[in-house]
């Protein structure tokens, strides 16, 4: 586990993925609308556009467990 304070999460994820030479990043998405995502930013969106490896973004409905 890595804890970095004072840096954006997307930046840290991309940096650590490169340092660790990962093959795939899997991340979740909160399902924000376009307007909210534009205002608040999106870690998953940043990672998709700034990393060196493939990214799998799991939408909110796929994260629900049927128990």
C-alpha positions in Angstrom: 0.0 0.0 0.0 1.3 3.4 -0.9 0.2 6.7 0.8 1.2 9.9 -0.9 -0.1 13.2 0.5 -0.3 16.4 -1.5 -0.3 14.9 -5.0 -3.3 14.1 -7.2 -4.4 10.5 -7.1 -4.3 10.0 -10.9 -0.7 11.3 -11.1 0.4 8.9 -8.3 -1.3 5.9 -9.8 0.3 6.5 -13.2 3.7 7.1 -11.7 3.6 4.0 -9.5 2.3 1.9 -12.4 5.3 2.9 -14.4 7.8 2.4 -11.5 6.4 -1.1 -10.8 6.2 -1.9 -14.5 2.5 -3.1 -14.3 0.8 -4.7 -17.3 -2.8 -3.5 -16.5 -4.5 -1.0 -14.2 -8.0 -1.8 -13.0 -9.9 1.0 -11.5 -13.5 1.8 -10.5 -15.7 4.7 -11.7 -18.2 6.4 -9.5 -20.5 7.1 -12.5 -20.6 10.9 -12.3 -22.3 12.7 -15.1 -20.4 14.6 -17.7 -20.9 18.0 -16.0 -19.9 16.8 -12.6 -16.9 14.9 -14.0 -15.8 18.1 -15.8 -16.0 20.2 -12.7 -14.7 17.7 -10.2 -12.3 15.8 -12.4 -12.0 12.1 -12.7 -9.2 9.9 -11.5 -10.1 7.1 -13.8 -10.3 9.5 -16.8 -6.9 10.9 -15.9 -5.3 7.5 -15.6 -6.8 6.3 -19.0 -5.3 9.3 -20.8 -1.9 9.5 -19.0 -0.6 6.0 -18.3 1.7 3.7 -20.4 -0.4 0.6 -20.1 -4.0 -0.6 -20.7 -6.6 0.4 -18.2 -9.8 -1.4 -17.3 -12.5 0.9 -15.8 -15.2 -0.9 -14.0 -18.6 0.9 -14.0 -20.6 1.3 -10.8 -23.3 -1.2 -11.8 -20.7 -3.9 -12.4 -19.2 -3.5 -8.9 -22.5 -4.5 -7.1 -22.4 -8.0 -5.6 -25.4 -10.3 -5.7 -25.5 -12.0 -2.3 
